[in-house]
Amino acid sequence: MTSTGTSSIRAPASQGNQVVLGLQWGDEGKGKVIDLLAARTDVVVRCQGGANAGHTVVVGGRKTVLHLLPSGVLHEQAKCVIGNGVVVDPLALCAEIDELASGGQDPSPRLMLSDRAHLVLPSHKALDAAAEKSKGDAKVGTTLRGIGPCYSDKVARTGLRCGELRDLATFERKLRAHLASVNEQLAAYGAPAVAIDAAVAQVMPACTRIAPLVADTADFLHRAAAAGKGFLFEGAQGVLLDIDYGTYPFVTSSNTGVGGVIAGSGLSHKQLGQVIGVVKAYSTRVGSGPFPVELHGAKGDELRRRGHEFGATTGRPRRCGWLDLVAVRFACRLNGVDAIALTKLDILTGEARLPVCTAYELDGQRIDTLPARIDDLARATPVYEELPGWVEPIGHARSFDQLPAAARAYVRFIEERCGVPVHWIGTGPGREEIVVR
């Protein structure tokens, strides 16, 4: 058999690739972990979500909050790809690029934007607000960034994709038609219409700016894989907000686990490599929905204050609770997690006793997995096991044996109950404040 064209031999899966996922309700500290791992990777790929994400990285005392750009953008050797599974707000993306550029780190030369990614437009934000208002007390608690309506357009096959920006004149005509259609939907909600001319004038300059970044990122990633490049895949939100496996309907609008990485990047499961799950040492949640371990009153307020638990995207106070290992174990199993990065362990310093949820009681029965039915989860009560706390500060620790004995026991308890080793332990907000095992 004679070969024609390029070789059909597939490149082997890279052994050094890594996937970083949040295993709770988001806000686990993924940005710090991704920033750490990105120092030795070639390509960082953001795979799903949109500007509703908020990944915080602290370097040299300076805090950077990233919403659309991959968290590896602070490492100049890394090519940054916004994959097809992401919904892209052109205004937010330009603002983020400008903020980094003002600090001397313009990411544009290293940034690629998938031509298959959908665009978040002012109409989506208007629909988001109208839909939430119509639900009253049953509202989901979205970030009002237009993420859900944009994904709805994608599924309904009415959305506008970044590839349209290669012909800006045609894109503007399609944009105007889209805005007119959305105004009909807003009228059904009794909401004000989007001013079409003003919206076009607002969006088009940003679309013109990002148009040169648009590329066939799937093809780029395939070629990079064939060349043996290393990948770091970045998840957004958390597994418990997954559209299929999260606390539906109080979830985000995308798949936040490994399935979303594959669909949202264009690479196969053979390229995923090690799956790393990020777990905060306690639990937090933003917005509505059941949260079995939630702490009400003074203890919850204290944990929020100590952990600075306010949304990086919305500024909303996060609901706080003790660590829920029922939820974390569920997320580990669902995604085949190979290793855990435990963050914000330092926030628990000073607690005399540390309750950890290891099961739920539901209608007189003990269960150890997350129920799918939202009413069941709302009725579930946590079953706690108590571990001793510690009072010694741990910010100085750079090795596992430098942690207090009780802190080491807390880490080992998580490993035992989840069946996954903890390889990284966050001991403070800074890039260097971490224990690597």
C-alpha positions, 0 to 999 in steps of 0.5 A: 500500500502506497502512502500519499500525503502526510504520515498517518502514524499517530503521535503517542499520548504525552506523558506530561499532560495535565488536567486541572479541575475544581472538585467542589462548587468552584472557587477552589483555588484552581488559578494558583495550581494552574499558575504553578503547573504552567511554569513547565508546560508548552500550551495552556488550554481553557476548555469551557465556561466564560467570564463567569469564572474568576481565577486568582493568582498572587505573584510577588504580592500582586493579585491578578484575577483572570476571567477568560484568559487561561491562568497560565498566561503569566508564564511567558513560555506558554502558548494560551488557547481559548478553546471551542467550549468557552463562550467568549465575551469580546468586551471582557476579553479586551479589558482583561488583555488591556489590564495585563498589558498595562502591567507589561504582560501583553498576552496577545502574541501568545493567545489563540481563540478558537474559531468554533467558540461562541460569542457572548453579546449584550443581548445574552446579558439582557436575557440572563437578567430578565430570566433571573428576575422572572424566577423570583425566589427560585432564581439560580443565582447566575453571575448575569454575565450572559453565559447560560443564554449564550450556551442556549443559543449554541444548543439551539443552533442560533449562536454566533461563533468567533469564526464569523469575525473573519468577515466583519461586514457579514458578522455585523449583519448577522449581529443585527439580526440576532439582536432583533430576534432577542428583543422579541424574547425580551418582550415576552419577559416584559423586559426592555429591548436592547438598543441595536445600534448602541449594542453594535457600536459597543461590540464591534470595536472589541470584535475587530480587535480580537479577530486576528486572534481567531484560529483553528485551535483544534488543528493547532493542538493536533499539530502541537501534540504530534510535535510532542508539546506538553499541555495543561488543560484548565477547567472552570467552575467546579464539578458540582456545578456541572450541567449533568452531574452538578446540583441541577438546576443550580448549576452552570451551563457547561460540562465542568469535568473531563468530558468538557475538556475533551469536547471543549479542546478538540483533543481526545482522551488519549492526550489528557494525561494526569487528572488533578482535582483541586479541593479547598480544605473546607467548602464554599458555594456562591448563589442558590442551591442546596449546600448540606454542610453550610454553616449559618451564624457566627462560625460561617461568618468567621470562616468567610472572613478568614478565607476572604470568601467573596466571589472574584467575579461577582464580589458576592459573599460565599456560603461557607461550610466544613469539608464535604467528602461525600461531594469530593469523593463523588467528583473524584470518581466521576473524573478519574482523578489521579491526584488532589491539590488541597488549597487554603489549609492555612485558613483552618489554623486555630480551630480546636476541632475540625468536623468533616462530612463523610456521609449524609442522612436521608429519610432515615438512611445513611448514604455516601454519594450525591443524590441526583434529585435536588429535593433529596439533597436539600433534605440530606443532613451531614454526618460528621467525623471530628478531627483535632485541629492545630494552632501553629501557623503553617505559611512557612511550611515547604515540606509535608513534615513541616506541617503540624501533626494534626494538619498532616492527619487531616490531609491523610484523612482526605486521602484515605476517604477519597482514595486519591493522594494529595500531592500539593497543599496550599499554605497561603495565597502566594505562589510560593506558599505551597507544599509539594509532596 
